[in-house]
Amino acid sequence: MTPDRYGKQDFIKSSPHFFRLIYGALLIFLVLALCGGVLLPAPLLGPADPGNPPNPAKSAWFLLWIQELVSYSTVLIYPALATGLLFLLLPWLPLHRHAWRASWLPRGQLAVNIITLAVFSLIIILTCVAAYLRGPQWSFVTPF
């Protein structure tokens, strides 16, 4: 079958087949997010005292990768902002012809897939380093 010639019998209704997958994925995500919120508490402190600054505190777990990044150099906030802009533009980046059917990691979008997976991996690594390998005064410590 070619992309130009398809009939009504070639389609499957989205409801209920597709939406069952979406609802299942949403439920799994919500359970994981709630468990993460309970098991990984945000290190919130009391009101700030300008006369007695505390030991550099860690950010909330979802911002730790940015804190780790700017601990090397404050200039590194700009690549983080550029990454945010890149992810906002991701839906429009594949400039090739649209696919006539959906697929995971299509060959025509290889560059977008590699960029996305690389950035995601870097964010996970930086978050783990900041969460488990940083101690007082933001010095490296062993996690155990």
Helices and strands as residue ranges (DSSP letters): G 8-10, H 17-39, G 61-63, H 64-72, G 74-76, H 77-89, G 90-92, G 107-109, H 110-132, G 136-138
